[in-house]
Amino acid sequence: MAKDRSLVRASDIGSWAFCHRAWWLANVRGDPHQRPEVLAHGNQAHATHGRQVRRSQRLRTAGLWLVALALILAGLALAAWVLWG
């Protein structure tokens, strides 16, 4: 997959700040990383974290919908109690 050259990632900034030459070798020349297993582990960790974040967002949304539904049902129950006592 081609990199979007207009996007600057935090990891790119960190790599460049740590070692300008290593950043240049990886991003300009396209030389492979000396420890690809470290990159693979980092990619896997970020993917796992991303899945967890998306799941928590879905659960939060579902919770908000359930609270809204509970409030509506409570309002209907209160209205029925007031009307039919």
PDB file with one MODEL, atoms N, CA, C and O in Angstrom:
MODEL        1
ATOM      1  N   MET A   1       0.846  -1.171   0.000  1.00  0.00           N
ATOM      2  CA  MET A   1       0.000   0.000   0.000  1.00  0.00           C
ATOM      3  C   MET A   1       0.898   1.242   0.000  1.00  0.00           C
ATOM      4  O   MET A   1       1.830   1.333   0.799  1.00  0.00           O
ATOM      5  N   ALA A   2       0.627   2.175  -0.872  1.00  0.00           N
ATOM      6  CA  ALA A   2       1.420   3.392  -0.982  1.00  0.00           C
ATOM      7  C   ALA A   2       1.106   4.336   0.170  1.00  0.00           C
ATOM      8  O   ALA A   2      -0.041   4.454   0.601  1.00  0.00           O
ATOM      9  N   LYS A   3       2.140   5.004   0.658  1.00  0.00           N
ATOM     10  CA  LYS A   3       1.960   5.963   1.737  1.00  0.00           C
ATOM     11  C   LYS A   3       1.439   7.276   1.188  1.00  0.00           C
ATOM     12  O   LYS A   3       1.822   7.716   0.104  1.00  0.00           O
ATOM     13  N   ASP A   4       0.567   7.886   1.952  1.00  0.00           N
ATOM     14  CA  ASP A   4       0.076   9.220   1.612  1.00  0.00           C
ATOM     15  C   ASP A   4       1.154  10.215   2.026  1.00  0.00           C
ATOM     16  O   ASP A   4       1.339  10.452   3.220  1.00  0.00           O
ATOM     17  N   ARG A   5       1.855  10.791   1.088  1.00  0.00           N
ATOM     18  CA  ARG A   5       2.983  11.682   1.379  1.00  0.00           C
ATOM     19  C   ARG A   5       2.538  13.015   1.973  1.00  0.00           C
ATOM     20  O   ARG A   5       3.363  13.760   2.502  1.00  0.00           O
ATOM     21  N   SER A   6       1.235  13.327   1.890  1.00  0.00           N
ATOM     22  CA  SER A   6       0.768  14.590   2.459  1.00  0.00           C
ATOM     23  C   SER A   6       0.431  14.446   3.943  1.00  0.00           C
ATOM     24  O   SER A   6       0.151  15.441   4.612  1.00  0.00           O
ATOM     25  N   LEU A   7       0.456  13.224   4.459  1.00  0.00           N
ATOM     26  CA  LEU A   7       0.104  12.955   5.845  1.00  0.00           C
ATOM     27  C   LEU A   7       1.369  12.783   6.672  1.00  0.00           C
ATOM     28  O   LEU A   7       2.239  11.985   6.322  1.00  0.00           O
ATOM     29  N   VAL A   8       1.474  13.521   7.759  1.00  0.00           N
ATOM     30  CA  VAL A   8       2.613  13.390   8.661  1.00  0.00           C
ATOM     31  C   VAL A   8       2.117  12.705   9.927  1.00  0.00           C
ATOM     32  O   VAL A   8       1.281  13.245  10.651  1.00  0.00           O
ATOM     33  N   ARG A   9       2.636  11.522  10.185  1.00  0.00           N
ATOM     34  CA  ARG A   9       2.238  10.760  11.368  1.00  0.00           C
ATOM     35  C   ARG A   9       3.159  11.095  12.543  1.00  0.00           C
ATOM     36  O   ARG A   9       4.303  11.512  12.360  1.00  0.00           O
ATOM     37  N   ALA A  10       2.628  10.901  13.754  1.00  0.00           N
ATOM     38  CA  ALA A  10       3.427  11.133  14.959  1.00  0.00           C
ATOM     39  C   ALA A  10       4.639  10.210  14.970  1.00  0.00           C
ATOM     40  O   ALA A  10       5.721  10.611  15.398  1.00  0.00           O
ATOM     41  N   SER A  11       4.466   8.985  14.505  1.00  0.00           N
ATOM     42  CA  SER A  11       5.594   8.053  14.477  1.00  0.00           C
ATOM     43  C   SER A  11       6.686   8.539  13.525  1.00  0.00           C
ATOM     44  O   SER A  11       7.872   8.329  13.778  1.00  0.00           O
ATOM     45  N   ASP A  12       6.283   9.193  12.424  1.00  0.00           N
ATOM     46  CA  ASP A  12       7.281   9.755  11.506  1.00  0.00           C
ATOM     47  C   ASP A  12       8.066  10.872  12.186  1.00  0.00           C
ATOM     48  O   ASP A  12       9.284  10.967  12.039  1.00  0.00           O
ATOM     49  N   ILE A  13       7.359  11.710  12.926  1.00  0.00           N
ATOM     50  CA  ILE A  13       8.034  12.802  13.635  1.00  0.00           C
ATOM     51  C   ILE A  13       8.987  12.230  14.677  1.00  0.00           C
ATOM     52  O   ILE A  13      10.116  12.699  14.823  1.00  0.00           O
ATOM     53  N   GLY A  14       8.520  11.206  15.404  1.00  0.00           N
ATOM     54  CA  GLY A  14       9.379  10.573  16.405  1.00  0.00           C
ATOM     55  C   GLY A  14      10.595   9.931  15.780  1.00  0.00           C
ATOM     56  O   GLY A  14      11.701  10.050  16.306  1.00  0.00           O
ATOM     57  N   SER A  15      10.403   9.244  14.652  1.00  0.00           N
ATOM     58  CA  SER A  15      11.530   8.615  13.955  1.00  0.00           C
ATOM     59  C   SER A  15      12.522   9.658  13.467  1.00  0.00           C
ATOM     60  O   SER A  15      13.734   9.489  13.600  1.00  0.00           O
ATOM     61  N   TRP A  16      11.999  10.731  12.906  1.00  0.00           N
ATOM     62  CA  TRP A  16      12.874  11.784  12.400  1.00  0.00           C
ATOM     63  C   TRP A  16      13.633  12.453  13.545  1.00  0.00           C
ATOM     64  O   TRP A  16      14.824  12.736  13.420  1.00  0.00           O
ATOM     65  N   ALA A  17      12.945  12.707  14.661  1.00  0.00           N
ATOM     66  CA  ALA A  17      13.604  13.355  15.804  1.00  0.00           C
ATOM     67  C   ALA A  17      14.674  12.442  16.405  1.00  0.00           C
ATOM     68  O   ALA A  17      15.722  12.910  16.847  1.00  0.00           O
ATOM     69  N   PHE A  18      14.400  11.138  16.416  1.00  0.00           N
ATOM     70  CA  PHE A  18      15.353  10.186  16.989  1.00  0.00           C
ATOM     71  C   PHE A  18      16.578  10.039  16.101  1.00  0.00           C
ATOM     72  O   PHE A  18      17.711  10.074  16.581  1.00  0.00           O
ATOM     73  N   CYS A  19      16.345   9.874  14.806  1.00  0.00           N
ATOM     74  CA  CYS A  19      17.464   9.698  13.884  1.00  0.00           C
ATOM     75  C   CYS A  19      17.030  10.135  12.481  1.00  0.00           C
ATOM     76  O   CYS A  19      16.271   9.435  11.810  1.00  0.00           O
ATOM     77  N   HIS A  20      17.516  11.284  12.056  1.00  0.00           N
ATOM     78  CA  HIS A  20      17.155  11.828  10.738  1.00  0.00           C
ATOM     79  C   HIS A  20      17.520  10.841   9.629  1.00  0.00           C
ATOM     80  O   HIS A  20      16.768  10.645   8.674  1.00  0.00           O
ATOM     81  N   ARG A  21      18.677  10.236   9.782  1.00  0.00           N
ATOM     82  CA  ARG A  21      19.165   9.330   8.736  1.00  0.00           C
ATOM     83  C   ARG A  21      18.279   8.085   8.611  1.00  0.00           C
ATOM     84  O   ARG A  21      17.964   7.656   7.501  1.00  0.00           O
ATOM     85  N   ALA A  22      17.877   7.507   9.750  1.00  0.00           N
ATOM     86  CA  ALA A  22      17.014   6.326   9.713  1.00  0.00           C
ATOM     87  C   ALA A  22      15.666   6.673   9.080  1.00  0.00           C
ATOM     88  O   ALA A  22      15.113   5.885   8.312  1.00  0.00           O
ATOM     89  N   TRP A  23      15.148   7.847   9.405  1.00  0.00           N
ATOM     90  CA  TRP A  23      13.879   8.269   8.799  1.00  0.00           C
ATOM     91  C   TRP A  23      14.043   8.396   7.282  1.00  0.00           C
ATOM     92  O   TRP A  23      13.197   7.934   6.516  1.00  0.00           O
ATOM     93  N   TRP A  24      15.129   9.021   6.864  1.00  0.00           N
ATOM     94  CA  TRP A  24      15.374   9.216   5.435  1.00  0.00           C
ATOM     95  C   TRP A  24      15.515   7.872   4.724  1.00  0.00           C
ATOM     96  O   TRP A  24      14.959   7.679   3.643  1.00  0.00           O
ATOM     97  N   LEU A  25      16.255   6.946   5.324  1.00  0.00           N
ATOM     98  CA  LEU A  25      16.435   5.630   4.709  1.00  0.00           C
ATOM     99  C   LEU A  25      15.103   4.907   4.549  1.00  0.00           C
ATOM    100  O   LEU A  25      14.850   4.287   3.516  1.00  0.00           O
ATOM    101  N   ALA A  26      14.258   4.985   5.561  1.00  0.00           N
ATOM    102  CA  ALA A  26      12.982   4.258   5.516  1.00  0.00           C
ATOM    103  C   ALA A  26      11.965   4.934   4.610  1.00  0.00           C
ATOM    104  O   ALA A  26      11.262   4.255   3.861  1.00  0.00           O
ATOM    105  N   ASN A  27      11.875   6.256   4.664  1.00  0.00           N
ATOM    106  CA  ASN A  27      10.787   6.960   3.983  1.00  0.00           C
ATOM    107  C   ASN A  27      11.147   7.506   2.611  1.00  0.00           C
ATOM    108  O   ASN A  27      10.268   7.663   1.764  1.00  0.00           O
ATOM    109  N   VAL A  28      12.401   7.795   2.377  1.00  0.00           N
ATOM    110  CA  VAL A  28      12.797   8.343   1.075  1.00  0.00           C
ATOM    111  C   VAL A  28      13.376   7.238   0.199  1.00  0.00           C
ATOM    112  O   VAL A  28      12.951   7.054  -0.942  1.00  0.00           O
ATOM    113  N   ARG A  29      14.335   6.515   0.732  1.00  0.00           N
ATOM    114  CA  ARG A  29      14.955   5.442  -0.053  1.00  0.00           C
ATOM    115  C   ARG A  29      14.141   4.161  -0.041  1.00  0.00           C
ATOM    116  O   ARG A  29      14.269   3.344  -0.953  1.00  0.00           O
ATOM    117  N   GLY A  30      13.307   3.966   0.973  1.00  0.00           N
ATOM    118  CA  GLY A  30      12.487   2.765   1.054  1.00  0.00           C
ATOM    119  C   GLY A  30      13.231   1.533   1.528  1.00  0.00           C
ATOM    120  O   GLY A  30      12.793   0.410   1.277  1.00  0.00           O
ATOM    121  N   ASP A  31      14.361   1.729   2.217  1.00  0.00           N
ATOM    122  CA  ASP A  31      15.109   0.584   2.744  1.00  0.00           C
ATOM    123  C   ASP A  31      14.296  -0.118   3.826  1.00  0.00           C
ATOM    124  O   ASP A  31      13.594   0.539   4.595  1.00  0.00           O
ATOM    125  N   PRO A  32      14.383  -1.436   3.892  1.00  0.00           N
ATOM    126  CA  PRO A  32      13.625  -2.169   4.913  1.00  0.00           C
ATOM    127  C   PRO A  32      14.176  -1.893   6.315  1.00  0.00           C
ATOM    128  O   PRO A  32      15.356  -1.583   6.479  1.00  0.00           O
ATOM    129  N   HIS A  33      13.331  -2.009   7.291  1.00  0.00           N
ATOM    130  CA  HIS A  33      13.712  -1.809   8.682  1.00  0.00           C
ATOM    131  C   HIS A  33      14.605  -2.956   9.127  1.00  0.00           C
ATOM    132  O   HIS A  33      14.434  -4.088   8.674  1.00  0.00           O
ATOM    133  N   GLN A  34      15.557  -2.675  10.010  1.00  0.00           N
ATOM    134  CA  GLN A  34      16.466  -3.721  10.468  1.00  0.00           C
ATOM    135  C   GLN A  34      15.786  -4.719  11.392  1.00  0.00           C
ATOM    136  O   GLN A  34      16.231  -5.860  11.513  1.00  0.00           O
ATOM    137  N   ARG A  35      14.702  -4.291  12.048  1.00  0.00           N
ATOM    138  CA  ARG A  35      13.973  -5.181  12.959  1.00  0.00           C
ATOM    139  C   ARG A  35      12.491  -5.167  12.598  1.00  0.00           C
ATOM    140  O   ARG A  35      11.693  -4.550  13.304  1.00  0.00           O
ATOM    141  N   PRO A  36      12.111  -5.833  11.514  1.00  0.00           N
ATOM    142  CA  PRO A  36      10.710  -5.786  11.084  1.00  0.00           C
ATOM    143  C   PRO A  36       9.747  -6.412  12.089  1.00  0.00           C
ATOM    144  O   PRO A  36       8.560  -6.087  12.090  1.00  0.00           O
ATOM    145  N   GLU A  37      10.247  -7.311  12.950  1.00  0.00           N
ATOM    146  CA  GLU A  37       9.359  -7.910  13.949  1.00  0.00           C
ATOM    147  C   GLU A  37       8.875  -6.867  14.956  1.00  0.00           C
ATOM    148  O   GLU A  37       7.764  -6.976  15.475  1.00  0.00           O
ATOM    149  N   VAL A  38       9.697  -5.866  15.231  1.00  0.00           N
ATOM    150  CA  VAL A  38       9.292  -4.794  16.139  1.00  0.00           C
ATOM    151  C   VAL A  38       8.180  -3.964  15.492  1.00  0.00           C
ATOM    152  O   VAL A  38       7.204  -3.602  16.149  1.00  0.00           O
ATOM    153  N   LEU A  39       8.335  -3.672  14.211  1.00  0.00           N
ATOM    154  CA  LEU A  39       7.295  -2.932  13.492  1.00  0.00           C
ATOM    155  C   LEU A  39       6.009  -3.745  13.413  1.00  0.00           C
ATOM    156  O   LEU A  39       4.917  -3.202  13.586  1.00  0.00           O
ATOM    157  N   ALA A  40       6.133  -5.035  13.153  1.00  0.00           N
ATOM    158  CA  ALA A  40       4.948  -5.892  13.070  1.00  0.00           C
ATOM    159  C   ALA A  40       4.225  -5.933  14.409  1.00  0.00           C
ATOM    160  O   ALA A  40       2.997  -5.874  14.457  1.00  0.00           O
ATOM    161  N   HIS A  41       4.985  -6.034  15.496  1.00  0.00           N
ATOM    162  CA  HIS A  41       4.376  -6.043  16.832  1.00  0.00           C
ATOM    163  C   HIS A  41       3.660  -4.721  17.101  1.00  0.00           C
ATOM    164  O   HIS A  41       2.552  -4.719  17.638  1.00  0.00           O
ATOM    165  N   GLY A  42       4.275  -3.606  16.737  1.00  0.00           N
ATOM    166  CA  GLY A  42       3.648  -2.291  16.925  1.00  0.00           C
ATOM    167  C   GLY A  42       2.387  -2.140  16.091  1.00  0.00           C
ATOM    168  O   GLY A  42       1.382  -1.611  16.567  1.00  0.00           O
ATOM    169  N   ASN A  43       2.437  -2.600  14.853  1.00  0.00           N
ATOM    170  CA  ASN A  43       1.245  -2.547  13.993  1.00  0.00           C
ATOM    171  C   ASN A  43       0.114  -3.385  14.577  1.00  0.00           C
ATOM    172  O   ASN A  43      -1.045  -2.969  14.569  1.00  0.00           O
ATOM    173  N   GLN A  44       0.460  -4.578  15.088  1.00  0.00           N
ATOM    174  CA  GLN A  44      -0.554  -5.450  15.689  1.00  0.00           C
ATOM    175  C   GLN A  44      -1.147  -4.802  16.941  1.00  0.00           C
ATOM    176  O   GLN A  44      -2.358  -4.853  17.152  1.00  0.00           O
ATOM    177  N   ALA A  45      -0.301  -4.197  17.766  1.00  0.00           N
ATOM    178  CA  ALA A  45      -0.785  -3.541  18.985  1.00  0.00           C
ATOM    179  C   ALA A  45      -1.717  -2.383  18.648  1.00  0.00           C
ATOM    180  O   ALA A  45      -2.739  -2.199  19.308  1.00  0.00           O
ATOM    181  N   HIS A  46      -1.372  -1.604  17.629  1.00  0.00           N
ATOM    182  CA  HIS A  46      -2.229  -0.484  17.229  1.00  0.00           C
ATOM    183  C   HIS A  46      -3.550  -0.984  16.645  1.00  0.00           C
ATOM    184  O   HIS A  46      -4.599  -0.388  16.893  1.00  0.00           O
ATOM    185  N   ALA A  47      -3.511  -2.060  15.879  1.00  0.00           N
ATOM    186  CA  ALA A  47      -4.740  -2.616  15.312  1.00  0.00           C
ATOM    187  C   ALA A  47      -5.654  -3.129  16.425  1.00  0.00           C
ATOM    188  O   ALA A  47      -6.864  -2.907  16.385  1.00  0.00           O
ATOM    189  N   THR A  48      -5.086  -3.810  17.411  1.00  0.00           N
ATOM    190  CA  THR A  48      -5.870  -4.310  18.541  1.00  0.00           C
ATOM    191  C   THR A  48      -6.490  -3.154  19.310  1.00  0.00           C
ATOM    192  O   THR A  48      -7.668  -3.194  19.664  1.00  0.00           O
ATOM    193  N   HIS A  49      -5.700  -2.138  19.563  1.00  0.00           N
ATOM    194  CA  HIS A  49      -6.216  -0.970  20.274  1.00  0.00           C
ATOM    195  C   HIS A  49      -7.343  -0.301  19.488  1.00  0.00           C
ATOM    196  O   HIS A  49      -8.350   0.106  20.067  1.00  0.00           O
ATOM    197  N   GLY A  50      -7.177  -0.189  18.188  1.00  0.00           N
ATOM    198  CA  GLY A  50      -8.210   0.410  17.345  1.00  0.00           C
ATOM    199  C   GLY A  50      -9.514  -0.365  17.410  1.00  0.00           C
ATOM    200  O   GLY A  50     -10.592   0.227  17.467  1.00  0.00           O
ATOM    201  N   ARG A  51      -9.416  -1.701  17.402  1.00  0.00           N
ATOM    202  CA  ARG A  51     -10.632  -2.517  17.527  1.00  0.00           C
ATOM    203  C   ARG A  51     -11.307  -2.290  18.877  1.00  0.00           C
ATOM    204  O   ARG A  51     -12.533  -2.211  18.955  1.00  0.00           O
ATOM    205  N   GLN A  52     -10.511  -2.187  19.933  1.00  0.00           N
ATOM    206  CA  GLN A  52     -11.069  -1.948  21.272  1.00  0.00           C
ATOM    207  C   GLN A  52     -11.754  -0.584  21.346  1.00  0.00           C
ATOM    208  O   GLN A  52     -12.815  -0.455  21.957  1.00  0.00           O
ATOM    209  N   VAL A  53     -11.164   0.410  20.740  1.00  0.00           N
ATOM    210  CA  VAL A  53     -11.756   1.751  20.746  1.00  0.00           C
ATOM    211  C   VAL A  53     -13.074   1.745  19.983  1.00  0.00           C
ATOM    212  O   VAL A  53     -14.066   2.298  20.456  1.00  0.00           O
ATOM    213  N   ARG A  54     -13.092   1.125  18.806  1.00  0.00           N
ATOM    214  CA  ARG A  54     -14.340   1.059  18.026  1.00  0.00           C
ATOM    215  C   ARG A  54     -15.427   0.304  18.791  1.00  0.00           C
ATOM    216  O   ARG A  54     -16.591   0.706  18.769  1.00  0.00           O
ATOM    217  N   ARG A  55     -15.057  -0.786  19.466  1.00  0.00           N
ATOM    218  CA  ARG A  55     -16.034  -1.554  20.234  1.00  0.00           C
ATOM    219  C   ARG A  55     -16.584  -0.711  21.381  1.00  0.00           C
ATOM    220  O   ARG A  55     -17.790  -0.716  21.629  1.00  0.00           O
ATOM    221  N   SER A  56     -15.715   0.008  22.077  1.00  0.00           N
ATOM    222  CA  SER A  56     -16.193   0.840  23.191  1.00  0.00           C
ATOM    223  C   SER A  56     -17.104   1.959  22.684  1.00  0.00           C
ATOM    224  O   SER A  56     -18.059   2.331  23.366  1.00  0.00           O
ATOM    225  N   GLN A  57     -16.822   2.491  21.510  1.00  0.00           N
ATOM    226  CA  GLN A  57     -17.693   3.523  20.941  1.00  0.00           C
ATOM    227  C   GLN A  57     -19.066   2.957  20.607  1.00  0.00           C
ATOM    228  O   GLN A  57     -20.085   3.602  20.853  1.00  0.00           O
ATOM    229  N   ARG A  58     -19.094   1.748  20.044  1.00  0.00           N
ATOM    230  CA  ARG A  58     -20.381   1.107  19.743  1.00  0.00           C
ATOM    231  C   ARG A  58     -21.168   0.819  21.019  1.00  0.00           C
ATOM    232  O   ARG A  58     -22.378   1.043  21.066  1.00  0.00           O
ATOM    233  N   LEU A  59     -20.484   0.323  22.058  1.00  0.00           N
ATOM    234  CA  LEU A  59     -21.158   0.041  23.326  1.00  0.00           C
ATOM    235  C   LEU A  59     -21.685   1.319  23.978  1.00  0.00           C
ATOM    236  O   LEU A  59     -22.776   1.318  24.548  1.00  0.00           O
ATOM    237  N   ARG A  60     -20.926   2.395  23.897  1.00  0.00           N
ATOM    238  CA  ARG A  60     -21.374   3.672  24.449  1.00  0.00           C
ATOM    239  C   ARG A  60     -22.629   4.150  23.726  1.00  0.00           C
ATOM    240  O   ARG A  60     -23.587   4.592  24.360  1.00  0.00           O
ATOM    241  N   THR A  61     -22.619   4.060  22.405  1.00  0.00           N
ATOM    242  CA  THR A  61     -23.789   4.468  21.618  1.00  0.00           C
ATOM    243  C   THR A  61     -25.004   3.619  21.985  1.00  0.00           C
ATOM    244  O   THR A  61     -26.101   4.148  22.163  1.00  0.00           O
ATOM    245  N   ALA A  62     -24.812   2.316  22.096  1.00  0.00           N
ATOM    246  CA  ALA A  62     -25.919   1.433  22.477  1.00  0.00           C
ATOM    247  C   ALA A  62     -26.437   1.794  23.865  1.00  0.00           C
ATOM    248  O   ALA A  62     -27.646   1.790  24.094  1.00  0.00           O
ATOM    249  N   GLY A  63     -25.537   2.105  24.788  1.00  0.00           N
ATOM    250  CA  GLY A  63     -25.947   2.500  26.133  1.00  0.00           C
ATOM    251  C   GLY A  63     -26.763   3.776  26.131  1.00  0.00           C
ATOM    252  O   GLY A  63     -27.754   3.883  26.853  1.00  0.00           O
ATOM    253  N   LEU A  64     -26.354   4.745  25.324  1.00  0.00           N
ATOM    254  CA  LEU A  64     -27.105   6.001  25.242  1.00  0.00           C
ATOM    255  C   LEU A  64     -28.501   5.770  24.668  1.00  0.00           C
ATOM    256  O   LEU A  64     -29.472   6.372  25.126  1.00  0.00           O
ATOM    257  N   TRP A  65     -28.598   4.899  23.665  1.00  0.00           N
ATOM    258  CA  TRP A  65     -29.910   4.567  23.101  1.00  0.00           C
ATOM    259  C   TRP A  65     -30.791   3.880  24.145  1.00  0.00           C
ATOM    260  O   TRP A  65     -31.988   4.154  24.227  1.00  0.00           O
ATOM    261  N   LEU A  66     -30.205   2.997  24.933  1.00  0.00           N
ATOM    262  CA  LEU A  66     -30.974   2.309  25.977  1.00  0.00           C
ATOM    263  C   LEU A  66     -31.452   3.275  27.058  1.00  0.00           C
ATOM    264  O   LEU A  66     -32.577   3.151  27.543  1.00  0.00           O
ATOM    265  N   VAL A  67     -30.617   4.227  27.436  1.00  0.00           N
ATOM    266  CA  VAL A  67     -31.028   5.238  28.414  1.00  0.00           C
ATOM    267  C   VAL A  67     -32.172   6.072  27.843  1.00  0.00           C
ATOM    268  O   VAL A  67     -33.144   6.348  28.546  1.00  0.00           O
ATOM    269  N   ALA A  68     -32.068   6.472  26.589  1.00  0.00           N
ATOM    270  CA  ALA A  68     -33.134   7.248  25.956  1.00  0.00           C
ATOM    271  C   ALA A  68     -34.432   6.451  25.921  1.00  0.00           C
ATOM    272  O   ALA A  68     -35.502   6.990  26.205  1.00  0.00           O
ATOM    273  N   LEU A  69     -34.342   5.175  25.576  1.00  0.00           N
ATOM    274  CA  LEU A  69     -35.528   4.317  25.552  1.00  0.00           C
ATOM    275  C   LEU A  69     -36.136   4.180  26.944  1.00  0.00           C
ATOM    276  O   LEU A  69     -37.357   4.220  27.094  1.00  0.00           O
ATOM    277  N   ALA A  70     -35.298   4.019  27.955  1.00  0.00           N
ATOM    278  CA  ALA A  70     -35.789   3.899  29.329  1.00  0.00           C
ATOM    279  C   ALA A  70     -36.506   5.178  29.762  1.00  0.00           C
ATOM    280  O   ALA A  70     -37.539   5.111  30.429  1.00  0.00           O
ATOM    281  N   LEU A  71     -35.970   6.333  29.392  1.00  0.00           N
ATOM    282  CA  LEU A  71     -36.615   7.602  29.736  1.00  0.00           C
ATOM    283  C   LEU A  71     -37.968   7.738  29.038  1.00  0.00           C
ATOM    284  O   LEU A  71     -38.936   8.210  29.635  1.00  0.00           O
ATOM    285  N   ILE A  72     -38.029   7.328  27.792  1.00  0.00           N
ATOM    286  CA  ILE A  72     -39.297   7.390  27.056  1.00  0.00           C
ATOM    287  C   ILE A  72     -40.326   6.465  27.705  1.00  0.00           C
ATOM    288  O   ILE A  72     -41.477   6.853  27.903  1.00  0.00           O
ATOM    289  N   LEU A  73     -39.914   5.255  28.032  1.00  0.00           N
ATOM    290  CA  LEU A  73     -40.832   4.307  28.667  1.00  0.00           C
ATOM    291  C   LEU A  73     -41.268   4.788  30.048  1.00  0.00           C
ATOM    292  O   LEU A  73     -42.425   4.618  30.431  1.00  0.00           O
ATOM    293  N   ALA A  74     -40.352   5.384  30.789  1.00  0.00           N
ATOM    294  CA  ALA A  74     -40.714   5.926  32.098  1.00  0.00           C
ATOM    295  C   ALA A  74     -41.707   7.072  31.937  1.00  0.00           C
ATOM    296  O   ALA A  74     -42.654   7.186  32.716  1.00  0.00           O
ATOM    297  N   GLY A  75     -41.501   7.909  30.947  1.00  0.00           N
ATOM    298  CA  GLY A  75     -42.437   9.004  30.679  1.00  0.00           C
ATOM    299  C   GLY A  75     -43.814   8.489  30.299  1.00  0.00           C
ATOM    300  O   GLY A  75     -44.826   9.017  30.758  1.00  0.00           O
ATOM    301  N   LEU A  76     -43.856   7.465  29.467  1.00  0.00           N
ATOM    302  CA  LEU A  76     -45.143   6.863  29.080  1.00  0.00           C
ATOM    303  C   LEU A  76     -45.832   6.224  30.290  1.00  0.00           C
ATOM    304  O   LEU A  76     -47.045   6.357  30.456  1.00  0.00           O
ATOM    305  N   ALA A  77     -45.067   5.537  31.127  1.00  0.00           N
ATOM    306  CA  ALA A  77     -45.644   4.917  32.318  1.00  0.00           C
ATOM    307  C   ALA A  77     -46.196   5.981  33.269  1.00  0.00           C
ATOM    308  O   ALA A  77     -47.272   5.804  33.839  1.00  0.00           O
ATOM    309  N   LEU A  78     -45.468   7.074  33.439  1.00  0.00           N
ATOM    310  CA  LEU A  78     -45.930   8.169  34.290  1.00  0.00           C
ATOM    311  C   LEU A  78     -47.198   8.797  33.720  1.00  0.00           C
ATOM    312  O   LEU A  78     -48.139   9.083  34.459  1.00  0.00           O
ATOM    313  N   ALA A  79     -47.221   9.009  32.411  1.00  0.00           N
ATOM    314  CA  ALA A  79     -48.406   9.577  31.781  1.00  0.00           C
ATOM    315  C   ALA A  79     -49.613   8.659  31.938  1.00  0.00           C
ATOM    316  O   ALA A  79     -50.721   9.129  32.198  1.00  0.00           O
ATOM    317  N   ALA A  80     -49.408   7.364  31.782  1.00  0.00           N
ATOM    318  CA  ALA A  80     -50.514   6.406  31.948  1.00  0.00           C
ATOM    319  C   ALA A  80     -50.992   6.398  33.390  1.00  0.00           C
ATOM    320  O   ALA A  80     -52.195   6.313  33.638  1.00  0.00           O
ATOM    321  N   TRP A  81     -50.084   6.483  34.333  1.00  0.00           N
ATOM    322  CA  TRP A  81     -50.462   6.499  35.746  1.00  0.00           C
ATOM    323  C   TRP A  81     -51.254   7.741  36.093  1.00  0.00           C
ATOM    324  O   TRP A  81     -52.234   7.668  36.834  1.00  0.00           O
ATOM    325  N   VAL A  82     -50.831   8.904  35.553  1.00  0.00           N
ATOM    326  CA  VAL A  82     -51.520  10.159  35.814  1.00  0.00           C
ATOM    327  C   VAL A  82     -52.916  10.136  35.178  1.00  0.00           C
ATOM    328  O   VAL A  82     -53.893  10.546  35.804  1.00  0.00           O
ATOM    329  N   LEU A  83     -53.001   9.659  33.940  1.00  0.00           N
ATOM    330  CA  LEU A  83     -54.290   9.663  33.223  1.00  0.00           C
ATOM    331  C   LEU A  83     -55.275   8.657  33.787  1.00  0.00           C
ATOM    332  O   LEU A  83     -56.459   8.959  33.929  1.00  0.00           O
ATOM    333  N   TRP A  84     -54.790   7.446  34.116  1.00  0.00           N
ATOM    334  CA  TRP A  84     -55.710   6.391  34.533  1.00  0.00           C
ATOM    335  C   TRP A  84     -55.597   6.065  36.035  1.00  0.00           C
ATOM    336  O   TRP A  84     -56.282   5.173  36.536  1.00  0.00           O
ATOM    337  N   GLY A  85     -54.750   6.777  36.721  1.00  0.00           N
ATOM    338  CA  GLY A  85     -54.569   6.748  38.135  1.00  0.00           C
ATOM    339  C   GLY A  85     -54.563   5.453  38.780  1.00  0.00           C
ATOM    340  O   GLY A  85     -54.410   5.370  39.999  1.00  0.00           O
TER     341      GLY A  85
ENDMDL
END
